[in-house]
Amino acid sequence: MVIDFPHAVASYAMQAGNVGGRQAAWGVLTTGSGSNWGSGVLAQVWMDVSNDNRQTWIQCGPFGTMTGGKRMTTPAYPTSSSSSRAFRVCAQLLSQGSNSGIQCTSWW
């Protein structure tokens, strides 16, 4: 998913895979570079994890960067065969008193 902001462009996504022998999920944020990244822009990414069918969740993050052309991830969190565990990744861009608003992936 892409955030197109007047001062910057960034993409964010949910990824899953094997981490240390366990299936896990994590969030990824990639910031634009060159003309797609302005000075003073802060990009933030975090992952929400629910263990009760999205009724409540914990937030892992936010993790931020002001550097263009950077790829960063949230910590990985173990997946589960239980349908009650769900994940989503959220991100936003902030700059000089304005922000892109919080944008999130669908729950996974």
C-alpha positions in Angstrom: 0.0 0.0 0.0 1.3 3.5 -0.8 1.0 6.7 1.1 1.2 9.7 -1.2 1.9 12.8 0.9 2.7 16.4 -0.4 6.2 16.1 1.0 7.0 12.4 0.6 5.9 8.9 -0.6 6.2 5.7 1.3 4.9 2.1 1.1 3.9 -0.3 3.8 2.9 -3.9 3.9 2.3 -7.0 6.1 4.8 -9.9 5.5 4.9 -13.4 7.0 7.5 -16.1 7.0 9.7 -18.3 9.1 11.7 -16.6 11.8 13.9 -18.8 14.0 11.9 -21.9 13.1 8.5 -20.3 13.8 5.9 -18.9 11.5 5.6 -15.1 12.2 4.3 -11.9 10.7 5.8 -8.4 10.7 5.3 -4.9 9.1 7.5 -3.3 6.5 7.8 0.4 5.6 9.8 1.7 2.7 10.4 5.4 2.3 10.8 7.2 -1.0 14.1 8.6 -2.1 15.3 11.6 -4.1 12.3 13.9 -5.1 10.0 11.4 -3.4 11.3 12.3 0.1 11.3 15.8 1.7 13.4 17.0 4.6 11.7 17.0 7.9 9.3 14.2 7.1 8.8 11.5 9.7 7.5 8.1 8.6 6.1 5.8 11.2 5.1 2.1 11.0 3.6 -0.2 13.6 1.8 -3.6 13.9 -1.4 -4.2 15.8 -1.8 -7.7 17.2 -5.2 -9.1 18.4 -5.8 -12.4 20.2 -9.6 -12.0 20.6 -10.9 -11.7 17.0 -10.0 -8.0 16.7 -12.0 -6.9 19.8 -8.9 -5.4 21.4 -5.3 -5.3 20.3 -1.8 -4.4 21.4 0.3 -2.0 19.3 3.9 -2.9 18.6 5.5 0.5 17.8 5.5 3.0 16.3 8.9 2.8 14.8 10.0 5.9 12.9 12.6 7.2 10.4 13.3 10.6 8.8 15.5 9.0 6.2 14.5 8.7 2.6 15.3 5.5 0.7 15.1 3.4 3.9 13.4 0.0 4.5 12.5 -0.9 8.1 10.5 -3.6 9.8 8.5 -4.0 13.0 9.5 -6.9 15.2 8.1 -10.2 14.1 5.2 -11.7 16.1 4.3 -15.5 16.1 1.3 -16.5 14.0 -1.2 -19.0 15.3 -3.6 -21.6 13.9 -6.3 -19.9 16.2 -8.7 -17.8 14.2 -8.7 -15.4 17.1 -5.2 -14.1 16.4 -5.1 -11.3 13.8 -2.5 -8.8 12.6 -2.5 -5.5 10.7 0.2 -3.0 9.8 -0.4 0.8 10.1 1.7 3.7 8.9 1.6 7.5 8.7 3.8 10.4 7.5 4.2 13.5 9.5 5.7 16.8 8.4 5.6 20.4 9.8 2.3 20.1 11.6 0.5 18.1 8.9 0.1 14.4 8.6 -1.1 11.8 6.1 -3.6 10.3 8.5 -3.2 6.7 9.8 -3.5 4.1 7.1 -3.7 0.4 7.8 -3.7 -2.9 5.9 -6.7 -5.2 6.3 -6.6 -7.6 9.3 -4.7 -10.8 8.5 
